[in-house]
Amino acid sequence: MAKPDNRSDNVEKLQENVQNTIENFRETQEYLDEHADEISGEEMEQLQEKNARREESIASFREEIKDEAAAQND
């Protein structure tokens, strides 16, 4: 028998994901700022691309949070 869909903590989980992603973004940005002259162009490009994907994820998480919050209020 399948478990019932418990969405009561989805907003909290999504917010936690946003915070973790922001922290990873900042750590990578700090690394790039501090070690720009030490890392290869290829590594820098990869890390910048990863941060760009993180920005997209953050925006998606925030939209999902809005949707979940609205669903909980219905």
mmCIF file of the N, C-alpha and C atoms, coordinates in Angstrom:
data_MODEL
# 
_entry.id   MODEL 
# 
loop_
_atom_site.group_PDB 
_atom_site.id 
_atom_site.type_symbol 
_atom_site.label_atom_id 
_atom_site.label_alt_id 
_atom_site.label_comp_id 
_atom_site.label_asym_id 
_atom_site.label_entity_id 
_atom_site.label_seq_id 
_atom_site.pdbx_PDB_ins_code 
_atom_site.Cartn_x 
_atom_site.Cartn_y 
_atom_site.Cartn_z 
_atom_site.occupancy 
_atom_site.B_iso_or_equiv 
_atom_site.pdbx_formal_charge 
_atom_site.auth_seq_id 
_atom_site.auth_comp_id 
_atom_site.auth_asym_id 
_atom_site.auth_atom_id 
_atom_site.pdbx_PDB_model_num 
ATOM 1   N N  . MET A 1 1  ? 0.841  -1.180 0.000   1.00 0.00 ? 1  MET A N  1 
ATOM 2   C CA . MET A 1 1  ? 0.000  0.000  0.000   1.00 0.00 ? 1  MET A CA 1 
ATOM 3   C C  . MET A 1 1  ? 0.891  1.249  0.000   1.00 0.00 ? 1  MET A C  1 
ATOM 4   N N  . ALA A 1 2  ? 0.593  2.173  -0.859  1.00 0.00 ? 2  ALA A N  1 
ATOM 5   C CA . ALA A 1 2  ? 1.386  3.401  -0.983  1.00 0.00 ? 2  ALA A CA 1 
ATOM 6   C C  . ALA A 1 2  ? 1.104  4.327  0.196   1.00 0.00 ? 2  ALA A C  1 
ATOM 7   N N  . LYS A 1 3  ? 2.149  5.041  0.591   1.00 0.00 ? 3  LYS A N  1 
ATOM 8   C CA . LYS A 1 3  ? 1.986  6.019  1.661   1.00 0.00 ? 3  LYS A CA 1 
ATOM 9   C C  . LYS A 1 3  ? 1.201  7.210  1.128   1.00 0.00 ? 3  LYS A C  1 
ATOM 10  N N  . PRO A 1 4  ? 0.390  7.819  1.979   1.00 0.00 ? 4  PRO A N  1 
ATOM 11  C CA . PRO A 1 4  ? -0.331 9.029  1.524   1.00 0.00 ? 4  PRO A CA 1 
ATOM 12  C C  . PRO A 1 4  ? 0.660  10.157 1.254   1.00 0.00 ? 4  PRO A C  1 
ATOM 13  N N  . ASP A 1 5  ? 0.301  11.010 0.321   1.00 0.00 ? 5  ASP A N  1 
ATOM 14  C CA . ASP A 1 5  ? 1.152  12.145 -0.050  1.00 0.00 ? 5  ASP A CA 1 
ATOM 15  C C  . ASP A 1 5  ? 1.099  13.195 1.050   1.00 0.00 ? 5  ASP A C  1 
ATOM 16  N N  . ASN A 1 6  ? 2.197  13.320 1.800   1.00 0.00 ? 6  ASN A N  1 
ATOM 17  C CA . ASN A 1 6  ? 2.266  14.309 2.870   1.00 0.00 ? 6  ASN A CA 1 
ATOM 18  C C  . ASN A 1 6  ? 3.113  15.482 2.383   1.00 0.00 ? 6  ASN A C  1 
ATOM 19  N N  . ARG A 1 7  ? 2.441  16.553 2.023   1.00 0.00 ? 7  ARG A N  1 
ATOM 20  C CA . ARG A 1 7  ? 3.128  17.722 1.471   1.00 0.00 ? 7  ARG A CA 1 
ATOM 21  C C  . ARG A 1 7  ? 3.266  18.834 2.496   1.00 0.00 ? 7  ARG A C  1 
ATOM 22  N N  . SER A 1 8  ? 2.978  18.550 3.742   1.00 0.00 ? 8  SER A N  1 
ATOM 23  C CA . SER A 1 8  ? 2.935  19.600 4.759   1.00 0.00 ? 8  SER A CA 1 
ATOM 24  C C  . SER A 1 8  ? 4.287  20.272 4.985   1.00 0.00 ? 8  SER A C  1 
ATOM 25  N N  . ASP A 1 9  ? 5.381  19.551 4.733   1.00 0.00 ? 9  ASP A N  1 
ATOM 26  C CA . ASP A 1 9  ? 6.696  20.147 4.969   1.00 0.00 ? 9  ASP A CA 1 
ATOM 27  C C  . ASP A 1 9  ? 7.455  20.462 3.681   1.00 0.00 ? 9  ASP A C  1 
ATOM 28  N N  . ASN A 1 10 ? 6.772  20.433 2.555   1.00 0.00 ? 10 ASN A N  1 
ATOM 29  C CA . ASN A 1 10 ? 7.441  20.709 1.280   1.00 0.00 ? 10 ASN A CA 1 
ATOM 30  C C  . ASN A 1 10 ? 8.059  22.100 1.223   1.00 0.00 ? 10 ASN A C  1 
ATOM 31  N N  . VAL A 1 11 ? 7.347  23.104 1.731   1.00 0.00 ? 11 VAL A N  1 
ATOM 32  C CA . VAL A 1 11 ? 7.864  24.473 1.695   1.00 0.00 ? 11 VAL A CA 1 
ATOM 33  C C  . VAL A 1 11 ? 9.155  24.557 2.500   1.00 0.00 ? 11 VAL A C  1 
ATOM 34  N N  . GLU A 1 12 ? 9.162  23.939 3.672   1.00 0.00 ? 12 GLU A N  1 
ATOM 35  C CA . GLU A 1 12 ? 10.369 23.953 4.502   1.00 0.00 ? 12 GLU A CA 1 
ATOM 36  C C  . GLU A 1 12 ? 11.534 23.270 3.796   1.00 0.00 ? 12 GLU A C  1 
ATOM 37  N N  . LYS A 1 13 ? 11.265 22.127 3.182   1.00 0.00 ? 13 LYS A N  1 
ATOM 38  C CA . LYS A 1 13 ? 12.322 21.397 2.472   1.00 0.00 ? 13 LYS A CA 1 
ATOM 39  C C  . LYS A 1 13 ? 12.849 22.212 1.289   1.00 0.00 ? 13 LYS A C  1 
ATOM 40  N N  . LEU A 1 14 ? 11.950 22.848 0.580   1.00 0.00 ? 14 LEU A N  1 
ATOM 41  C CA . LEU A 1 14 ? 12.362 23.676 -0.549  1.00 0.00 ? 14 LEU A CA 1 
ATOM 42  C C  . LEU A 1 14 ? 13.188 24.872 -0.087  1.00 0.00 ? 14 LEU A C  1 
ATOM 43  N N  . GLN A 1 15 ? 12.778 25.493 1.011   1.00 0.00 ? 15 GLN A N  1 
ATOM 44  C CA . GLN A 1 15 ? 13.528 26.628 1.546   1.00 0.00 ? 15 GLN A CA 1 
ATOM 45  C C  . GLN A 1 15 ? 14.927 26.187 1.984   1.00 0.00 ? 15 GLN A C  1 
ATOM 46  N N  . GLU A 1 16 ? 15.006 24.993 2.566   1.00 0.00 ? 16 GLU A N  1 
ATOM 47  C CA . GLU A 1 16 ? 16.313 24.458 2.952   1.00 0.00 ? 16 GLU A CA 1 
ATOM 48  C C  . GLU A 1 16 ? 17.187 24.242 1.714   1.00 0.00 ? 16 GLU A C  1 
ATOM 49  N N  . ASN A 1 17 ? 16.582 23.731 0.649   1.00 0.00 ? 17 ASN A N  1 
ATOM 50  C CA . ASN A 1 17 ? 17.319 23.548 -0.603  1.00 0.00 ? 17 ASN A CA 1 
ATOM 51  C C  . ASN A 1 17 ? 17.820 24.877 -1.152  1.00 0.00 ? 17 ASN A C  1 
ATOM 52  N N  . VAL A 1 18 ? 16.985 25.908 -1.070  1.00 0.00 ? 18 VAL A N  1 
ATOM 53  C CA . VAL A 1 18 ? 17.391 27.238 -1.531  1.00 0.00 ? 18 VAL A CA 1 
ATOM 54  C C  . VAL A 1 18 ? 18.596 27.714 -0.730  1.00 0.00 ? 18 VAL A C  1 
ATOM 55  N N  . GLN A 1 19 ? 18.521 27.591 0.588   1.00 0.00 ? 19 GLN A N  1 
ATOM 56  C CA . GLN A 1 19 ? 19.618 28.054 1.437   1.00 0.00 ? 19 GLN A CA 1 
ATOM 57  C C  . GLN A 1 19 ? 20.906 27.294 1.145   1.00 0.00 ? 19 GLN A C  1 
ATOM 58  N N  . ASN A 1 20 ? 20.806 25.981 0.976   1.00 0.00 ? 20 ASN A N  1 
ATOM 59  C CA . ASN A 1 20 ? 21.991 25.177 0.664   1.00 0.00 ? 20 ASN A CA 1 
ATOM 60  C C  . ASN A 1 20 ? 22.586 25.567 -0.684  1.00 0.00 ? 20 ASN A C  1 
ATOM 61  N N  . THR A 1 21 ? 21.734 25.794 -1.650  1.00 0.00 ? 21 THR A N  1 
ATOM 62  C CA . THR A 1 21 ? 22.204 26.166 -2.987  1.00 0.00 ? 21 THR A CA 1 
ATOM 63  C C  . THR A 1 21 ? 22.856 27.546 -2.961  1.00 0.00 ? 21 THR A C  1 
ATOM 64  N N  . ILE A 1 22 ? 22.270 28.474 -2.228  1.00 0.00 ? 22 ILE A N  1 
ATOM 65  C CA . ILE A 1 22 ? 22.862 29.808 -2.091  1.00 0.00 ? 22 ILE A CA 1 
ATOM 66  C C  . ILE A 1 22 ? 24.231 29.710 -1.437  1.00 0.00 ? 22 ILE A C  1 
ATOM 67  N N  . GLU A 1 23 ? 24.333 28.899 -0.398  1.00 0.00 ? 23 GLU A N  1 
ATOM 68  C CA . GLU A 1 23 ? 25.617 28.734 0.294   1.00 0.00 ? 23 GLU A CA 1 
ATOM 69  C C  . GLU A 1 23 ? 26.665 28.148 -0.652  1.00 0.00 ? 23 GLU A C  1 
ATOM 70  N N  . ASN A 1 24 ? 26.286 27.144 -1.426  1.00 0.00 ? 24 ASN A N  1 
ATOM 71  C CA . ASN A 1 24 ? 27.221 26.555 -2.403  1.00 0.00 ? 24 ASN A CA 1 
ATOM 72  C C  . ASN A 1 24 ? 27.631 27.584 -3.453  1.00 0.00 ? 24 ASN A C  1 
ATOM 73  N N  . PHE A 1 25 ? 26.674 28.398 -3.896  1.00 0.00 ? 25 PHE A N  1 
ATOM 74  C CA . PHE A 1 25 ? 26.958 29.448 -4.859  1.00 0.00 ? 25 PHE A CA 1 
ATOM 75  C C  . PHE A 1 25 ? 28.000 30.414 -4.293  1.00 0.00 ? 25 PHE A C  1 
ATOM 76  N N  . ARG A 1 26 ? 27.762 30.859 -3.060  1.00 0.00 ? 26 ARG A N  1 
ATOM 77  C CA . ARG A 1 26 ? 28.670 31.827 -2.431  1.00 0.00 ? 26 ARG A CA 1 
ATOM 78  C C  . ARG A 1 26 ? 30.062 31.240 -2.217  1.00 0.00 ? 26 ARG A C  1 
ATOM 79  N N  . GLU A 1 27 ? 30.117 29.988 -1.766  1.00 0.00 ? 27 GLU A N  1 
ATOM 80  C CA . GLU A 1 27 ? 31.410 29.352 -1.550  1.00 0.00 ? 27 GLU A CA 1 
ATOM 81  C C  . GLU A 1 27 ? 32.197 29.245 -2.859  1.00 0.00 ? 27 GLU A C  1 
ATOM 82  N N  . THR A 1 28 ? 31.506 28.892 -3.921  1.00 0.00 ? 28 THR A N  1 
ATOM 83  C CA . THR A 1 28 ? 32.171 28.795 -5.221  1.00 0.00 ? 28 THR A CA 1 
ATOM 84  C C  . THR A 1 28 ? 32.630 30.165 -5.685  1.00 0.00 ? 28 THR A C  1 
ATOM 85  N N  . GLN A 1 29 ? 31.795 31.181 -5.492  1.00 0.00 ? 29 GLN A N  1 
ATOM 86  C CA . GLN A 1 29 ? 32.155 32.531 -5.905  1.00 0.00 ? 29 GLN A CA 1 
ATOM 87  C C  . GLN A 1 29 ? 33.368 33.034 -5.130  1.00 0.00 ? 29 GLN A C  1 
ATOM 88  N N  . GLU A 1 30 ? 33.391 32.762 -3.823  1.00 0.00 ? 30 GLU A N  1 
ATOM 89  C CA . GLU A 1 30 ? 34.542 33.151 -3.005  1.00 0.00 ? 30 GLU A CA 1 
ATOM 90  C C  . GLU A 1 30 ? 35.810 32.436 -3.482  1.00 0.00 ? 30 GLU A C  1 
ATOM 91  N N  . TYR A 1 31 ? 35.672 31.158 -3.799  1.00 0.00 ? 31 TYR A N  1 
ATOM 92  C CA . TYR A 1 31 ? 36.811 30.387 -4.299  1.00 0.00 ? 31 TYR A CA 1 
ATOM 93  C C  . TYR A 1 31 ? 37.328 31.003 -5.598  1.00 0.00 ? 31 TYR A C  1 
ATOM 94  N N  . LEU A 1 32 ? 36.408 31.335 -6.486  1.00 0.00 ? 32 LEU A N  1 
ATOM 95  C CA . LEU A 1 32 ? 36.807 31.949 -7.756  1.00 0.00 ? 32 LEU A CA 1 
ATOM 96  C C  . LEU A 1 32 ? 37.491 33.289 -7.525  1.00 0.00 ? 32 LEU A C  1 
ATOM 97  N N  . ASP A 1 33 ? 36.949 34.083 -6.614  1.00 0.00 ? 33 ASP A N  1 
ATOM 98  C CA . ASP A 1 33 ? 37.528 35.399 -6.328  1.00 0.00 ? 33 ASP A CA 1 
ATOM 99  C C  . ASP A 1 33 ? 38.921 35.287 -5.721  1.00 0.00 ? 33 ASP A C  1 
ATOM 100 N N  . GLU A 1 34 ? 39.090 34.328 -4.817  1.00 0.00 ? 34 GLU A N  1 
ATOM 101 C CA . GLU A 1 34 ? 40.354 34.197 -4.102  1.00 0.00 ? 34 GLU A CA 1 
ATOM 102 C C  . GLU A 1 34 ? 41.441 33.475 -4.906  1.00 0.00 ? 34 GLU A C  1 
ATOM 103 N N  . HIS A 1 35 ? 41.034 32.620 -5.826  1.00 0.00 ? 35 HIS A N  1 
ATOM 104 C CA . HIS A 1 35 ? 41.999 31.772 -6.524  1.00 0.00 ? 35 HIS A CA 1 
ATOM 105 C C  . HIS A 1 35 ? 41.981 31.958 -8.038  1.00 0.00 ? 35 HIS A C  1 
ATOM 106 N N  . ALA A 1 36 ? 41.474 33.082 -8.482  1.00 0.00 ? 36 ALA A N  1 
ATOM 107 C CA . ALA A 1 36 ? 41.328 33.317 -9.922  1.00 0.00 ? 36 ALA A CA 1 
ATOM 108 C C  . ALA A 1 36 ? 42.645 33.162 -10.668 1.00 0.00 ? 36 ALA A C  1 
ATOM 109 N N  . ASP A 1 37 ? 43.738 33.566 -10.046 1.00 0.00 ? 37 ASP A N  1 
ATOM 110 C CA . ASP A 1 37 ? 45.034 33.497 -10.723 1.00 0.00 ? 37 ASP A CA 1 
ATOM 111 C C  . ASP A 1 37 ? 45.682 32.117 -10.614 1.00 0.00 ? 37 ASP A C  1 
ATOM 112 N N  . GLU A 1 38 ? 45.078 31.217 -9.835  1.00 0.00 ? 38 GLU A N  1 
ATOM 113 C CA . GLU A 1 38 ? 45.664 29.898 -9.613  1.00 0.00 ? 38 GLU A CA 1 
ATOM 114 C C  . GLU A 1 38 ? 44.967 28.785 -10.388 1.00 0.00 ? 38 GLU A C  1 
ATOM 115 N N  . ILE A 1 39 ? 43.746 29.021 -10.827 1.00 0.00 ? 39 ILE A N  1 
ATOM 116 C CA . ILE A 1 39 ? 42.994 27.948 -11.469 1.00 0.00 ? 39 ILE A CA 1 
ATOM 117 C C  . ILE A 1 39 ? 42.992 28.129 -12.981 1.00 0.00 ? 39 ILE A C  1 
ATOM 118 N N  . SER A 1 40 ? 42.822 27.017 -13.655 1.00 0.00 ? 40 SER A N  1 
ATOM 119 C CA . SER A 1 40 ? 42.839 27.044 -15.115 1.00 0.00 ? 40 SER A CA 1 
ATOM 120 C C  . SER A 1 40 ? 41.579 27.717 -15.644 1.00 0.00 ? 40 SER A C  1 
ATOM 121 N N  . GLY A 1 41 ? 41.666 28.176 -16.863 1.00 0.00 ? 41 GLY A N  1 
ATOM 122 C CA . GLY A 1 41 ? 40.507 28.780 -17.515 1.00 0.00 ? 41 GLY A CA 1 
ATOM 123 C C  . GLY A 1 41 ? 39.363 27.800 -17.631 1.00 0.00 ? 41 GLY A C  1 
ATOM 124 N N  . GLU A 1 42 ? 39.712 26.531 -17.863 1.00 0.00 ? 42 GLU A N  1 
ATOM 125 C CA . GLU A 1 42 ? 38.684 25.493 -17.998 1.00 0.00 ? 42 GLU A CA 1 
ATOM 126 C C  . GLU A 1 42 ? 37.950 25.282 -16.675 1.00 0.00 ? 42 GLU A C  1 
ATOM 127 N N  . GLU A 1 43 ? 38.710 25.214 -15.567 1.00 0.00 ? 43 GLU A N  1 
ATOM 128 C CA . GLU A 1 43 ? 38.084 25.036 -14.263 1.00 0.00 ? 43 GLU A CA 1 
ATOM 129 C C  . GLU A 1 43 ? 37.223 26.250 -13.919 1.00 0.00 ? 43 GLU A C  1 
ATOM 130 N N  . MET A 1 44 ? 37.717 27.433 -14.218 1.00 0.00 ? 44 MET A N  1 
ATOM 131 C CA . MET A 1 44 ? 36.954 28.647 -13.939 1.00 0.00 ? 44 MET A CA 1 
ATOM 132 C C  . MET A 1 44 ? 35.639 28.624 -14.718 1.00 0.00 ? 44 MET A C  1 
ATOM 133 N N  . GLU A 1 45 ? 35.710 28.241 -15.979 1.00 0.00 ? 45 GLU A N  1 
ATOM 134 C CA . GLU A 1 45 ? 34.502 28.190 -16.809 1.00 0.00 ? 45 GLU A CA 1 
ATOM 135 C C  . GLU A 1 45 ? 33.510 27.175 -16.256 1.00 0.00 ? 45 GLU A C  1 
ATOM 136 N N  . GLN A 1 46 ? 34.010 26.008 -15.835 1.00 0.00 ? 46 GLN A N  1 
ATOM 137 C CA . GLN A 1 46 ? 33.134 24.981 -15.278 1.00 0.00 ? 46 GLN A CA 1 
ATOM 138 C C  . GLN A 1 46 ? 32.443 25.468 -14.009 1.00 0.00 ? 46 GLN A C  1 
ATOM 139 N N  . LEU A 1 47 ? 33.192 26.132 -13.147 1.00 0.00 ? 47 LEU A N  1 
ATOM 140 C CA . LEU A 1 47 ? 32.612 26.627 -11.900 1.00 0.00 ? 47 LEU A CA 1 
ATOM 141 C C  . LEU A 1 47 ? 31.617 27.761 -12.153 1.00 0.00 ? 47 LEU A C  1 
ATOM 142 N N  . GLN A 1 48 ? 31.915 28.602 -13.120 1.00 0.00 ? 48 GLN A N  1 
ATOM 143 C CA . GLN A 1 48 ? 30.979 29.673 -13.465 1.00 0.00 ? 48 GLN A CA 1 
ATOM 144 C C  . GLN A 1 48 ? 29.688 29.090 -14.045 1.00 0.00 ? 48 GLN A C  1 
ATOM 145 N N  . GLU A 1 49 ? 29.818 28.048 -14.871 1.00 0.00 ? 49 GLU A N  1 
ATOM 146 C CA . GLU A 1 49 ? 28.635 27.391 -15.430 1.00 0.00 ? 49 GLU A CA 1 
ATOM 147 C C  . GLU A 1 49 ? 27.815 26.723 -14.330 1.00 0.00 ? 49 GLU A C  1 
ATOM 148 N N  . LYS A 1 50 ? 28.508 26.105 -13.368 1.00 0.00 ? 50 LYS A N  1 
ATOM 149 C CA . LYS A 1 50 ? 27.820 25.470 -12.246 1.00 0.00 ? 50 LYS A CA 1 
ATOM 150 C C  . LYS A 1 50 ? 27.044 26.516 -11.447 1.00 0.00 ? 50 LYS A C  1 
ATOM 151 N N  . ASN A 1 51 ? 27.652 27.675 -11.220 1.00 0.00 ? 51 ASN A N  1 
ATOM 152 C CA . ASN A 1 51 ? 26.959 28.727 -10.491 1.00 0.00 ? 51 ASN A CA 1 
ATOM 153 C C  . ASN A 1 51 ? 25.780 29.272 -11.283 1.00 0.00 ? 51 ASN A C  1 
ATOM 154 N N  . ALA A 1 52 ? 25.896 29.325 -12.592 1.00 0.00 ? 52 ALA A N  1 
ATOM 155 C CA . ALA A 1 52 ? 24.769 29.771 -13.416 1.00 0.00 ? 52 ALA A CA 1 
ATOM 156 C C  . ALA A 1 52 ? 23.608 28.784 -13.269 1.00 0.00 ? 52 ALA A C  1 
ATOM 157 N N  . ARG A 1 53 ? 23.913 27.489 -13.241 1.00 0.00 ? 53 ARG A N  1 
ATOM 158 C CA . ARG A 1 53 ? 22.867 26.480 -13.041 1.00 0.00 ? 53 ARG A CA 1 
ATOM 159 C C  . ARG A 1 53 ? 22.263 26.611 -11.643 1.00 0.00 ? 53 ARG A C  1 
ATOM 160 N N  . ARG A 1 54 ? 23.098 26.939 -10.670 1.00 0.00 ? 54 ARG A N  1 
ATOM 161 C CA . ARG A 1 54 ? 22.588 27.140 -9.312  1.00 0.00 ? 54 ARG A CA 1 
ATOM 162 C C  . ARG A 1 54 ? 21.613 28.312 -9.266  1.00 0.00 ? 54 ARG A C  1 
ATOM 163 N N  . GLU A 1 55 ? 21.936 29.392 -9.973  1.00 0.00 ? 55 GLU A N  1 
ATOM 164 C CA . GLU A 1 55 ? 21.017 30.538 -10.012 1.00 0.00 ? 55 GLU A CA 1 
ATOM 165 C C  . GLU A 1 55 ? 19.678 30.128 -10.606 1.00 0.00 ? 55 GLU A C  1 
ATOM 166 N N  . GLU A 1 56 ? 19.709 29.315 -11.649 1.00 0.00 ? 56 GLU A N  1 
ATOM 167 C CA . GLU A 1 56 ? 18.469 28.832 -12.252 1.00 0.00 ? 56 GLU A CA 1 
ATOM 168 C C  . GLU A 1 56 ? 17.699 27.960 -11.268 1.00 0.00 ? 56 GLU A C  1 
ATOM 169 N N  . SER A 1 57 ? 18.424 27.112 -10.537 1.00 0.00 ? 57 SER A N  1 
ATOM 170 C CA . SER A 1 57 ? 17.787 26.246 -9.544  1.00 0.00 ? 57 SER A CA 1 
ATOM 171 C C  . SER A 1 57 ? 17.126 27.061 -8.449  1.00 0.00 ? 57 SER A C  1 
ATOM 172 N N  . ILE A 1 58 ? 17.806 28.090 -7.991  1.00 0.00 ? 58 ILE A N  1 
ATOM 173 C CA . ILE A 1 58 ? 17.256 28.939 -6.934  1.00 0.00 ? 58 ILE A CA 1 
ATOM 174 C C  . ILE A 1 58 ? 15.951 29.569 -7.398  1.00 0.00 ? 58 ILE A C  1 
ATOM 175 N N  . ALA A 1 59 ? 15.937 30.067 -8.613  1.00 0.00 ? 59 ALA A N  1 
ATOM 176 C CA . ALA A 1 59 ? 14.712 30.673 -9.154  1.00 0.00 ? 59 ALA A CA 1 
ATOM 177 C C  . ALA A 1 59 ? 13.598 29.631 -9.242  1.00 0.00 ? 59 ALA A C  1 
ATOM 178 N N  . SER A 1 60 ? 13.940 28.425 -9.679  1.00 0.00 ? 60 SER A N  1 
ATOM 179 C CA . SER A 1 60 ? 12.942 27.359 -9.775  1.00 0.00 ? 60 SER A CA 1 
ATOM 180 C C  . SER A 1 60 ? 12.418 26.965 -8.401  1.00 0.00 ? 60 SER A C  1 
ATOM 181 N N  . PHE A 1 61 ? 13.324 26.837 -7.436  1.00 0.00 ? 61 PHE A N  1 
ATOM 182 C CA . PHE A 1 61 ? 12.899 26.513 -6.068  1.00 0.00 ? 61 PHE A CA 1 
ATOM 183 C C  . PHE A 1 61 ? 11.948 27.576 -5.540  1.00 0.00 ? 61 PHE A C  1 
ATOM 184 N N  . ARG A 1 62 ? 12.248 28.825 -5.788  1.00 0.00 ? 62 ARG A N  1 
ATOM 185 C CA . ARG A 1 62 ? 11.400 29.907 -5.285  1.00 0.00 ? 62 ARG A CA 1 
ATOM 186 C C  . ARG A 1 62 ? 10.011 29.866 -5.915  1.00 0.00 ? 62 ARG A C  1 
ATOM 187 N N  . GLU A 1 63 ? 9.931  29.538 -7.186  1.00 0.00 ? 63 GLU A N  1 
ATOM 188 C CA . GLU A 1 63 ? 8.629  29.399 -7.843  1.00 0.00 ? 63 GLU A CA 1 
ATOM 189 C C  . GLU A 1 63 ? 7.864  28.219 -7.249  1.00 0.00 ? 63 GLU A C  1 
ATOM 190 N N  . GLU A 1 64 ? 8.578  27.135 -7.007  1.00 0.00 ? 64 GLU A N  1 
ATOM 191 C CA . GLU A 1 64 ? 7.953  25.957 -6.422  1.00 0.00 ? 64 GLU A CA 1 
ATOM 192 C C  . GLU A 1 64 ? 7.462  26.248 -5.001  1.00 0.00 ? 64 GLU A C  1 
ATOM 193 N N  . ILE A 1 65 ? 8.227  27.040 -4.255  1.00 0.00 ? 65 ILE A N  1 
ATOM 194 C CA . ILE A 1 65 ? 7.805  27.428 -2.908  1.00 0.00 ? 65 ILE A CA 1 
ATOM 195 C C  . ILE A 1 65 ? 6.493  28.203 -2.983  1.00 0.00 ? 65 ILE A C  1 
ATOM 196 N N  . LYS A 1 66 ? 6.400  29.128 -3.924  1.00 0.00 ? 66 LYS A N  1 
ATOM 197 C CA . LYS A 1 66 ? 5.161  29.899 -4.092  1.00 0.00 ? 66 LYS A CA 1 
ATOM 198 C C  . LYS A 1 66 ? 3.989  28.970 -4.389  1.00 0.00 ? 66 LYS A C  1 
ATOM 199 N N  . ASP A 1 67 ? 4.209  28.009 -5.294  1.00 0.00 ? 67 ASP A N  1 
ATOM 200 C CA . ASP A 1 67 ? 3.157  27.076 -5.662  1.00 0.00 ? 67 ASP A CA 1 
ATOM 201 C C  . ASP A 1 67 ? 2.723  26.215 -4.471  1.00 0.00 ? 67 ASP A C  1 
ATOM 202 N N  . GLU A 1 68 ? 3.692  25.722 -3.720  1.00 0.00 ? 68 GLU A N  1 
ATOM 203 C CA . GLU A 1 68 ? 3.389  24.888 -2.556  1.00 0.00 ? 68 GLU A CA 1 
ATOM 204 C C  . GLU A 1 68 ? 2.672  25.694 -1.485  1.00 0.00 ? 68 GLU A C  1 
ATOM 205 N N  . ALA A 1 69 ? 3.113  26.911 -1.243  1.00 0.00 ? 69 ALA A N  1 
ATOM 206 C CA . ALA A 1 69 ? 2.470  27.752 -0.235  1.00 0.00 ? 69 ALA A CA 1 
ATOM 207 C C  . ALA A 1 69 ? 1.024  28.036 -0.638  1.00 0.00 ? 69 ALA A C  1 
ATOM 208 N N  . ALA A 1 70 ? 0.807  28.291 -1.912  1.00 0.00 ? 70 ALA A N  1 
ATOM 209 C CA . ALA A 1 70 ? -0.553 28.544 -2.394  1.00 0.00 ? 70 ALA A CA 1 
ATOM 210 C C  . ALA A 1 70 ? -1.422 27.284 -2.239  1.00 0.00 ? 70 ALA A C  1 
ATOM 211 N N  . ALA A 1 71 ? -0.845 26.120 -2.522  1.00 0.00 ? 71 ALA A N  1 
ATOM 212 C CA . ALA A 1 71 ? -1.584 24.862 -2.410  1.00 0.00 ? 71 ALA A CA 1 
ATOM 213 C C  . ALA A 1 71 ? -1.951 24.573 -0.954  1.00 0.00 ? 71 ALA A C  1 
ATOM 214 N N  . GLN A 1 72 ? -1.080 24.933 -0.034  1.00 0.00 ? 72 GLN A N  1 
ATOM 215 C CA . GLN A 1 72 ? -1.354 24.709 1.392   1.00 0.00 ? 72 GLN A CA 1 
ATOM 216 C C  . GLN A 1 72 ? -2.450 25.640 1.898   1.00 0.00 ? 72 GLN A C  1 
ATOM 217 N N  . ASN A 1 73 ? -2.568 26.803 1.259   1.00 0.00 ? 73 ASN A N  1 
ATOM 218 C CA . ASN A 1 73 ? -3.571 27.774 1.681   1.00 0.00 ? 73 ASN A CA 1 
ATOM 219 C C  . ASN A 1 73 ? -4.949 27.519 1.075   1.00 0.00 ? 73 ASN A C  1 
ATOM 220 N N  . ASP A 1 74 ? -5.000 26.589 0.131   1.00 0.00 ? 74 ASP A N  1 
ATOM 221 C CA . ASP A 1 74 ? -6.296 26.288 -0.524  1.00 0.00 ? 74 ASP A CA 1 
ATOM 222 C C  . ASP A 1 74 ? -7.170 25.428 0.357   1.00 0.00 ? 74 ASP A C  1 
# 
